């Protein structure tokens, strides 16, 4: 089974932060984990705005963490973008909306603490 990591989940996993639930840690350590290009885009923006600092910078940190953890990059396809337009407006964050559309299209659960994901009928692990 593959799971899609929310942006904060990826960052907390990489930092070994205590914010992750035990269930999230167990799933990430056992399952194939996908990281959306939407999350990478969000991280890049936050770094450029000074809202997030990564050891070694974005260009080095993200590829190293992806390789170290065996995470797979999930590209953004037309189906994902079209899916965003069909979603109800339970959530306004454009990055999260894209993750939700990807989870629906790819039929995967999302590892996230954000409970609003469940309003879209997808499986959320936390």
C-alpha angles and dihedrals in degrees: 000000000000125000131197116231120221113228095255090047091056093048094046092048091051091048092045085232121179090232094089118093119239090247092052091050092050094049094047091050093050108033137063105265125211124200116198123227083232089067091048089050090050092049091048091052093048091050092049091050092050092244092117132034122199125193106254093006131272097290093058105028101053098049091044092051093045091053096040092052098037093238119163122225114236111212122218110246134186091258090057093050093045088049090058089062092055095052121105114241100255088126128032101191105111094209093052091045089056091048089051092050090048092049090052095046095043093040094230134135121248121230102217141129089220104106093192088079088074091063087072094060095250126129114258121195120205 
